[in-house]
Amino acid sequence: MPDSPESPDTPRLPGAPIEPGAWVRHPGQPDWGAGQVQSAIGDRITVNFEHAGKVMVNAAHVTLDLLDGPPDP
């Protein structure tokens, strides 16, 4: 979503697409940290999280929070 005024705390709208390369957080797993979307095929979104590694998220059950970009170091 280029040109969208997202903030790090702004959740994406249900049904809004998440594309590879986007940075997200899992609202139910804050200890996983930020993650970068690796692939998004249908409801299956594969995310590489900072503290949990690669996780497949079912978007039919979880609405990931979209971030502006990578987390600050």
Order of alpha helices (4+ residues) and beta strands (2+ residues): beta-beta-beta-beta-beta
